[in-house]
Amino acid sequence: MAARDILDLSGRAALVTGGGQGAGRGIALALADHGAAVAVNDFVLDRAEAVAEEIRSAGGSAIAVQADVSDYASVKAAFDKASCQLGTINLLVNNAGMAGPSNKMGRSPEFWQADPAEWPRFFGTNLYGVMNCCHVALPAMVEAGKGGRIVTIVSDSGRLGEQRLAAYAAAKAGAAGFVRSIAKEAGRYGITSNAVSLSTLTPPMSDEQLAEFLETPMSKAQLSQYVIRRYGTPDDVAAMVLFLCSDAASWITGQTYPVNGGYSFTI
């Protein structure tokens, strides 16, 4: 007797924000590889389309949807397109993050010296983007009556605090709190809401550049803080997201799972 694959997502439709590169691309590919139809969202349409084509070329079902998640109308239009072509979106992965479309992170001055004009770009994507997507996605999940999964990517900056990243840490901590509230509100409909907390992923470099970077004092000092002495990869993130989207995690909600190589053991 063949065992049932509890990670099988056949018949489900997913939308992955920030899915055009990095961890988002890895998540989109993993969900598609396990049977989900995937709407790949990115602020840059060409990036989203490249990942969607990668999925289609492998025999999966995928479309590209452009949206800036910090803009509610843009999110609504993306979900309308995705649901029209793929059916009700019952898997939502809030992956878009960093500093939004500008993607200019870096460490700010100390908080009291930072320009308040910088704050909205962190909150717009990392907190309001999550709220926008959930506000649009949840009514359809509830109406369909078949449950659903919401997985939100947060950061160890929000769990532990991180100097010179105060606005980013605050936005990610806010998203983690929002995840728990949604879990309580939506649980009676069979909808789960969880978070995955990341630390540093491998920088997007060529193999040669990465090898050089790993030999730098900065990289060695950073990796010394990890119990597992390497940076994370998109596959590390995708594996946890896949689990939380699957039937294997049907009785798990309101939780934050660190995927961080042992950077911290904070509860």
C-alpha positions in Angstrom: 0.0 0.0 0.0 1.5 3.3 -1.1 1.9 5.9 1.7 0.0 9.2 1.3 2.3 12.1 0.6 1.4 14.6 3.4 3.4 17.3 1.6 1.3 17.0 -1.5 -0.3 20.4 -2.5 -2.2 19.2 -5.6 -5.4 21.1 -6.2 -4.3 24.2 -4.2 -3.3 27.6 -5.4 -0.6 29.7 -3.9 0.5 33.3 -4.1 4.1 34.0 -3.1 5.0 37.7 -2.7 8.5 38.8 -3.5 8.8 35.5 -5.5 11.0 36.7 -8.3 14.3 36.0 -6.6 16.1 34.7 -3.6 14.1 32.9 -0.9 10.8 33.8 -2.7 11.9 32.0 -5.8 12.9 29.0 -3.8 9.5 28.9 -2.1 7.6 29.3 -5.3 9.6 26.4 -6.9 9.1 24.1 -3.9 5.3 24.7 -3.7 5.0 24.1 -7.4 7.2 21.0 -7.2 4.7 19.5 -4.7 1.7 20.2 -6.9 0.5 23.7 -6.1 -0.4 26.2 -8.9 1.6 29.3 -8.1 1.1 33.0 -8.7 4.6 34.5 -8.5 4.4 38.1 -7.3 7.2 40.6 -7.6 7.5 44.3 -7.8 9.5 43.7 -11.1 7.3 41.8 -13.5 10.2 40.4 -15.5 11.6 38.6 -12.4 8.2 37.1 -11.6 7.7 36.0 -15.2 11.1 34.3 -15.2 10.3 32.2 -12.2 6.8 31.4 -13.5 8.3 30.2 -16.7 10.8 28.1 -14.8 7.8 26.4 -13.1 5.9 25.9 -16.4 9.0 24.5 -18.1 9.2 21.9 -15.3 5.6 20.9 -16.0 3.9 23.0 -13.3 1.3 25.6 -13.4 2.3 29.2 -12.7 1.5 32.8 -13.6 3.3 36.1 -12.9 1.5 38.9 -11.0 3.1 42.3 -10.5 2.3 44.3 -7.4 3.9 46.5 -4.8 2.5 44.9 -1.7 2.6 48.2 0.2 -0.2 49.4 -2.1 -3.6 47.9 -1.3 -5.1 48.5 -4.7 -2.1 46.9 -6.4 -2.4 43.9 -4.1 -6.2 43.6 -4.8 -5.5 43.6 -8.6 -2.8 40.9 -8.3 -5.1 38.6 -6.2 -8.0 39.2 -8.7 -5.8 38.1 -11.6 -4.4 35.1 -9.7 -7.7 33.8 -8.5 -9.3 34.3 -11.9 -6.6 32.1 -13.5 -5.8 29.7 -10.7 -8.8 29.6 -8.5 -9.1 30.6 -4.9 -5.8 31.4 -3.4 -5.6 29.1 -0.3 -1.9 29.3 0.3 -0.5 32.7 0.9 3.2 33.2 1.5 4.1 36.7 2.6 7.8 36.7 1.6 8.3 40.3 0.3 10.5 42.2 2.7 13.8 43.9 3.2 13.4 47.6 2.4 10.7 47.2 -0.3 11.2 47.9 -4.0 14.3 50.0 -3.4 15.8 47.0 -1.5 18.4 49.3 0.0 19.0 47.9 3.4 22.3 48.6 5.1 22.6 49.7 8.6 21.1 53.0 9.6 22.7 55.4 12.0 21.7 55.0 15.6 17.9 55.4 15.9 17.9 58.9 17.3 20.1 60.0 14.5 18.2 58.3 11.7 15.9 60.2 9.3 12.2 59.5 10.1 11.5 59.7 6.4 13.2 56.3 6.1 10.8 54.5 8.3 7.8 54.1 5.9 9.8 52.0 3.4 10.4 49.4 6.1 6.9 49.3 7.4 5.3 49.6 4.0 6.6 46.2 2.8 7.3 44.3 6.0 4.1 45.1 8.0 1.5 46.8 5.8 2.3 44.5 2.9 1.5 41.5 5.1 -1.7 43.1 6.3 -2.7 44.1 2.8 -2.3 40.6 1.4 -4.1 38.9 4.3 -6.9 41.4 4.1 -7.5 40.6 0.5 -6.8 36.8 0.7 -8.8 35.9 3.8 -12.4 36.6 2.7 -12.0 34.2 -0.2 -10.4 31.5 2.0 -13.2 31.8 4.5 -15.9 31.8 1.8 -14.4 28.7 0.1 -14.7 26.8 3.4 -11.7 24.6 2.7 -9.3 26.1 5.1 -6.1 27.7 4.1 -2.5 28.4 5.0 -0.8 31.8 5.6 3.0 31.8 6.1 4.8 35.1 6.8 8.6 35.5 6.6 9.9 37.6 9.5 13.4 38.1 10.8 15.5 37.4 13.8 16.0 41.2 13.9 12.4 41.4 15.1 12.8 38.5 17.6 16.0 39.7 19.2 16.4 43.3 18.2 19.3 44.5 16.0 21.3 47.6 16.4 21.1 50.1 13.6 18.1 48.3 12.1 15.5 49.5 14.6 12.8 50.4 12.0 13.2 47.1 10.2 13.2 45.1 13.4 10.0 46.9 14.6 8.2 46.2 11.3 9.2 42.5 11.4 8.2 42.2 15.1 4.9 43.8 14.2 4.3 41.3 11.4 5.0 38.4 13.9 2.4 39.8 16.3 -0.1 40.2 13.4 0.5 36.5 12.5 -0.6 35.5 15.9 -3.7 37.6 15.8 -4.8 36.2 12.5 -4.2 32.7 13.8 -6.8 33.4 16.5 -9.3 35.0 14.2 -9.1 32.6 11.3 -8.5 29.3 13.1 -12.2 28.4 13.4 -12.3 28.4 9.6 -9.5 25.9 9.4 -7.0 28.6 8.3 -3.6 28.5 9.9 -1.2 31.4 10.2 2.5 31.0 11.1 5.7 32.8 10.6 9.2 31.7 9.6 12.0 33.8 11.2 15.2 34.1 9.2 18.7 35.2 9.8 21.3 35.9 7.1 21.0 34.1 3.8 23.8 33.5 1.4 24.5 36.7 -0.5 23.5 36.7 -4.2 27.0 36.4 -5.8 28.8 34.2 -8.3 30.6 31.2 -6.9 33.9 32.9 -7.3 32.7 36.1 -5.6 31.1 34.1 -2.8 34.3 32.1 -2.2 36.2 35.4 -1.8 33.6 36.9 0.5 33.6 33.9 2.8 37.3 34.5 3.4 36.8 38.1 4.5 37.0 39.0 8.2 33.5 40.4 8.1 32.0 37.1 6.9 34.1 35.0 9.3 33.0 37.2 12.2 29.4 36.9 11.2 29.4 33.1 10.7 31.1 32.7 14.1 27.7 33.6 15.6 26.0 30.6 13.9 26.0 27.1 15.5 25.9 25.7 12.0 28.8 27.6 10.4 27.2 28.6 7.1 24.7 31.1 5.7 21.1 30.0 5.0 19.9 29.2 1.5 16.6 29.6 -0.3 16.1 25.8 0.0 16.4 26.0 3.8 13.6 28.5 3.9 11.4 26.7 1.3 11.5 23.5 3.2 9.9 25.0 6.3 7.4 27.0 4.3 6.4 23.8 2.4 5.9 22.0 5.7 3.7 24.8 7.1 1.6 24.9 3.9 1.0 21.2 3.9 -1.4 18.9 5.7 1.5 17.9 7.9 1.1 21.2 9.7 -2.7 21.3 9.9 -2.8 21.5 13.7 0.0 24.2 14.0 -0.9 27.8 14.1 0.2 31.1 15.6 3.8 30.0 15.8 7.1 31.5 14.7 9.8 29.0 13.5 13.4 30.2 13.5 15.3 29.0 10.4 18.6 30.5 11.4 21.4 28.0 11.7 21.4 28.3 15.5 21.9 32.1 15.4 19.7 32.3 18.5 17.7 29.9 20.6 15.3 32.6 21.9 11.8 31.2 22.6 
